[in-house]
Structure formats: structure tokens, C-alpha cells
Amino acid sequence: MDRTRLTAWTLTLAGLIPFVGLAAWIVLAPREGERWVEPLTVYGAIILSFLAGARWGKAFAGRDPRPATLILSNLPPVAAWLTFIPGVPVEFRLLVLIFGLIGMLYWDFGPSPVWYRNLRIIATTGAALSLGVVMQLL
């Protein structure tokens, strides 16, 4: 594995630590765990925004970015942000994040190397399962 792939895999797996760790904490210590739902959803919103930003950057790396790509890459962070408006149920916030992450995975299945698709599948599966487990406990 070359240095770039190794770095990407290492950072991706490290990025799963907050998802899996916070979900495990919420499962194992339910009375204390409720206070960790907010940081988990904030982290999920940050990651969803990061993925959308990567898509934005990839579009601009090309010669002539399509306006539709630029517009669509702005939707995930806006959707994640809107879920933090007071009164929005946590379950809805978690659903938006899960479907947003899955949507970004689907979008990344365009022309990309197989190793990157595998990386994204593992990252999205870990994140979405962690969010889903927490949602089942609420």
C-alpha cells in the first residue's frame, strides 16, 4: 500500500473513533450517555460537511465545474445545520445524518479507484451503524 492510501486509511479509521466510541459509551452507560448524543450528532454534521466540501473541491479541481455539482455539494451541510434548530427531535437529526452520509457514499461511487470506494464503504457503514444504534436507544 502506498503512502497516500495508508494515510487515507489511517485517517479514515481514526475518524471512526468518535462515532464508535460515543455510540459505545451511550450504549454502555445509558444514564450518562444521553449527554453524549449532542457531541455525536455535531461530529456527524461536521463529517457530512467535510464530505460535501471534498466534493466541492473535486469539482473545482476539474477544468469547468458543473453548477449542479456545486449546488448539490452545498445541500448536506445546510441539511445538517438545519437539524440543530431548537425543537428538532434528535431522532430526526440522526436520520438526516445517516441518510446524508449514505447519500454522499452513493455520490462517491462515480469514477474513483476501488480502494477509495472500499474506504468509503467502511467509513460510512461504521458511522451510519453507530448513529443507528444510538437512534434505537432513544
C-alpha positions as CSV (number, residue, x, y, z in Angstrom):
1,M,0.0,0.0,0.0
2,D,1.5,3.3,-1.0
3,R,1.9,6.2,1.4
4,T,-1.2,8.1,0.2
5,R,-3.5,5.1,0.6
6,L,-2.1,4.3,4.0
7,T,-2.6,7.9,5.2
8,A,-6.1,7.9,3.9
9,W,-7.0,4.6,5.6
10,T,-5.4,5.6,8.9
11,L,-7.2,9.0,9.0
12,T,-10.5,7.4,8.0
13,L,-10.3,4.7,10.6
14,A,-9.2,7.3,13.2
15,G,-12.2,9.3,12.1
16,L,-14.5,6.5,13.1
17,I,-13.3,6.6,16.7
18,P,-15.7,9.3,17.8
19,F,-18.7,7.6,16.1
20,V,-18.0,4.2,17.5
21,G,-16.6,5.4,20.8
22,L,-19.5,7.7,21.6
23,A,-22.1,5.2,20.5
24,A,-20.5,2.5,22.7
25,W,-20.4,5.0,25.6
26,I,-24.1,5.7,25.1
27,V,-24.9,2.0,25.0
28,L,-22.8,1.0,28.0
29,A,-23.7,3.9,30.2
30,P,-27.2,4.9,29.3
31,R,-27.7,7.3,32.2
32,E,-24.6,9.2,31.4
33,G,-24.8,8.5,27.7
34,E,-27.6,10.9,26.9
35,R,-25.2,13.9,27.3
36,W,-23.0,12.4,24.6
37,V,-25.7,12.3,21.9
38,E,-25.3,16.0,21.1
39,P,-21.5,15.8,20.6
40,L,-22.1,12.7,18.4
41,T,-24.5,14.4,16.2
42,V,-22.3,17.5,16.0
43,Y,-19.4,15.3,14.9
44,G,-21.7,13.6,12.3
45,A,-22.7,17.0,10.9
46,I,-19.0,18.0,10.7
47,I,-18.1,14.9,8.8
48,L,-21.1,15.3,6.5
49,S,-19.9,18.8,5.8
50,F,-16.4,17.6,5.2
51,L,-17.5,15.1,2.6
52,A,-19.5,17.8,0.8
53,G,-16.5,20.1,0.9
54,A,-14.4,17.4,-0.6
55,R,-16.9,17.1,-3.4
56,W,-16.9,20.9,-3.9
57,G,-13.0,20.8,-4.1
58,K,-13.0,17.9,-6.5
59,A,-15.4,19.8,-8.8
60,F,-13.1,22.8,-8.8
61,A,-10.1,20.6,-9.4
62,G,-11.6,20.0,-12.8
63,R,-11.5,22.4,-15.7
64,D,-15.1,23.6,-15.7
65,P,-17.1,22.6,-12.6
66,R,-20.7,21.9,-13.2
67,P,-23.1,24.3,-11.4
68,A,-25.3,21.3,-10.4
69,T,-22.3,19.7,-8.5
70,L,-21.6,22.9,-6.7
71,I,-25.2,23.4,-5.7
72,L,-25.7,19.7,-4.6
73,S,-22.5,19.8,-2.6
74,N,-23.9,22.6,-0.5
75,L,-27.1,20.7,0.5
76,P,-25.6,18.2,3.0
77,P,-24.1,20.8,5.4
78,V,-27.2,23.0,5.1
79,A,-29.4,20.0,5.9
80,A,-27.2,19.0,8.9
81,W,-27.2,22.6,10.2
82,L,-31.0,22.9,9.9
83,T,-31.4,19.8,12.2
84,F,-29.8,21.8,15.0
85,I,-32.6,24.4,15.1
86,P,-34.1,24.2,18.6
87,G,-37.1,21.8,18.8
88,V,-35.9,19.4,16.1
89,P,-36.1,15.9,17.6
90,V,-32.8,14.1,18.0
91,E,-34.2,11.1,16.1
92,F,-34.8,13.3,13.1
93,R,-31.3,14.7,13.4
94,L,-29.8,11.2,13.4
95,L,-31.9,10.2,10.4
96,V,-30.7,13.2,8.4
97,L,-27.1,12.4,9.2
98,I,-27.5,8.7,8.4
99,F,-29.1,9.4,5.0
100,G,-26.8,12.2,4.3
101,L,-23.7,10.0,4.8
102,I,-25.2,7.2,2.7
103,G,-26.1,9.8,0.0
104,M,-22.5,11.0,-0.1
105,L,-21.3,7.4,-0.3
106,Y,-23.6,6.8,-3.3
107,W,-22.3,10.0,-4.9
108,D,-18.7,8.9,-4.4
109,F,-19.4,5.7,-6.3
110,G,-18.7,7.6,-9.6
111,P,-15.4,7.2,-11.3
112,S,-13.0,6.6,-8.4
113,P,-10.4,3.9,-7.5
114,V,-11.6,0.7,-5.9
115,W,-9.6,1.2,-2.8
116,Y,-11.3,4.6,-2.3
117,R,-14.7,3.0,-2.7
118,N,-13.8,0.4,-0.1
119,L,-12.6,3.0,2.3
120,R,-15.8,5.0,1.9
121,I,-18.0,1.9,2.4
122,I,-16.2,1.0,5.6
123,A,-16.3,4.6,6.9
124,T,-20.0,5.1,6.0
125,T,-21.0,1.8,7.4
126,G,-19.3,2.4,10.7
127,A,-20.7,5.9,11.0
128,A,-24.2,5.1,10.0
129,L,-24.4,2.0,12.2
130,S,-23.1,4.0,15.2
131,L,-25.8,6.6,14.6
132,G,-28.4,4.0,14.0
133,V,-27.6,2.1,17.3
134,V,-27.9,5.4,19.2
135,M,-31.2,6.2,17.5
136,Q,-32.6,2.8,18.6
137,L,-31.8,3.6,22.2
138,L,-33.7,6.9,22.3
